[in-house]
Amino acid sequence: MRAMDCPLLQIEQIMFENQVLTRHLAKIQERCATLLSQRVREINQLNQVIEFLSDELRQRDQRICFLETKLQSLRLAISPALEPVMDDQRRE
C-alpha cells in the first residue's frame, strides 16, 4: 500500500503542514504587531513635533503682530517731529 493511498497518512501530513503554517502565521502576526506599535510611536512623536512647531509659529506671529503695532506707534509718535525735517528736504 502506498503512503498517498492511506487517508490517515494524508491527514497527518495535512496536520503537520497546518502546524508549520500556523507557526509561520504567528511569527508574521507578531512582526506585524511590532511594526504597528513602532509606527504608532513614530506617529505620536511626529504629532508632538507638529504641536511644538505650531506653538512656535503662533508665538512668532504674535511677536510680529506686537512689533508691527509698536512700529506703527513709533511712526505716529515721531511723525510730528519729522515734519520740519521733511519740509526742509522738500525745499532742497
Secondary structure, 3 states (H helix, E strand, C coil): CCHHHCHHHHHHHHHHHHHHHHHHHHHHHHHHHHHHHHHHHHHHHHHHHHHHHHHHHHHHHHHHHHHHHHHHHHHHHHHHHHHHHHHHHHHC
